[in-house]
Amino acid sequence: MAGLQSDLPFDLAAENDSGKGHRTRFVILGLVVTLAVGYMVYAAFPGNALYFLTVSEFMARDSAQDGRTVRVAGKLVDGSFLRVENSTMAHFQLTDKDGELVGQQLNASYLGVLPDLFFNPHSEVILEGTYGTDRVFQVNNVLVKCPSKYQSLEQEQS
């Protein structure tokens, strides 16, 4: 029996160490998963943390016109859209959505296909890009917010 008793504590110690090993692996796995999810959340936000300015705010801030990437919101000025023949290069002007400051217009150019809602007079347009030394906003990305309320074609024509 003495031999049995001497083996018993050794076996319990081995089982106890094995349980600690599984627990340690579980904690490490949980830590790795938490860090991975945290990194994905962190990596997703820098692009979305870029706030937009209205046209009048942008034109009033010299610090926003230093070549850094910014977002500017407004609406398309009627009759300002011009597409270069046989190309996807477009030139247009943006003004404040509510027309708060008449005369504040931003000249912009974009190379690419524009969304259909870009031409809707009730849509708000958000341009992401840089302001060049030629005083033209070089657009990299065009976002169009859907109109906030539905208006039928008959209401628009009257």
N, C-alpha and C positions, 0 to 999 in steps of 0.2 A: 504494500500500500504506500509505503514511503516513496517508491519509484513513481507511482501514479500521481501522488500529490506534487511531486517535483515537476512532472510534465504538465499538470493542469494550469498553473499560473503562466507558464511559457506559452501555451496554446491560447489562453485568454489575452495575453499581451499581443500575440501575433494578430488575432482577430481585431483587437482594438486599434492597432496600427493600420490595418487594412481599411477600417472604417474611416479613420482620419485621412487616409490617402484619397478615398472617394470624395470625401467632403472637400478636401483641398482642391481636387480637380474640378468639382462643381463650382466652387467659389471662383477659381481662375477662369473657367468657361463663362460664368456670369459676368465677370469683369470685362472679358474680351468682347462679349456681345454688347454690353453697355457702352464701352468705348467706341465700338463700330457704329452703333446707332447714333451716339453723340456726334461723331465725326460727320456722318451723313447729314444730320440736321444742320451742323455748322457749315458744311460745304454748300448746302442748298440755299442759305440765306444771303450771301454777299450780293448775288445778282438781284435779289428782290428787295434789298435794303436801300436801293437807289430811289429816292423820292422824286416827284416831279414838281416843276415850277410852272406857273402860268406864264404866258408870253410877256406880260408886263413885268412880272417879277424877274424873269430871266434878263430882259433888256435893262432893268434897273441895277442888276448885280454884275459888276465888272469881274468879280471873283468867279462867277459861273461861266464866264466867257474866255477862260484861260486855256482852253483845249482839252479839259477833262471831260469825261463822259457824263452827260446829264440827260434828264428827261424833261421835256417841255410839253405842256398840255394846252390845247386850244381847239379851234375849229378852222376848217378850210375857208379861206377868203374866196368868196364867189368870183369866178372868172380868172382866178390866178393860176389855175393848173395848166401846165404846158408840158407835153411829152415830146422828147427829141425824136424826130422821125426815124423809123426802123430801129428803135432801141427801147430799152426798158428804163432809161434815164428820165426822171421826172423832176420838174421844178415847180414849186408852188409856194404859197404864203400861208402862214398861220396867224390867227389873231385870238384874243381872249374869247373864251366861250360865251361870256355874257356881254361882250363888247364894252367892258367897263371903261377902258381908255381907248377912245377912238384914235386911230393912227398908229398904235403899237402893233406892228406886224413883223413877223420873223420870216426871212427868206430861207427856204430850205430846198435841198436837192436829195433825191433818193434814187438809187440804182436797184431796181427789182420790181416785182409784181406787187401792186397795192391791193389790199382787201376791198371787196365790193362796198362795204359799209363806209369806206373812206370818203365816198362822195355823197353820203347821206347828210343833208344840212342839219340834222338833229343829233348827229354823232359827235362825240368828243374824241379827238385824235391825240395820242400821246406819242411823241417822237423821242427816240433815244439815239444820241449821237454826240458829235462835238461841233463847236463853233469855230470856224476857220478864220484865218486872218483876212480872208476875202469877204468877211461879214455874211457868210452863207453857212447855215446849219447843215452839216453833212450827216444825213440820217443813216444809221446802221440798222435800226429796227423800228417798225411801225406797229403800234397797238391802237386798236379802235374799240372804244367802249360803245356798247349798244345804246340806243336812245333810251332815256329813262321812262318815257311814256309812249304808248302807241298812238300814232296819228294816221288816220286813213288818208289815202291819196286824195279823196274829195276834200278833206279839211285842208290839206296842203295847197290845193289849187285855188281855194277861195280866199 
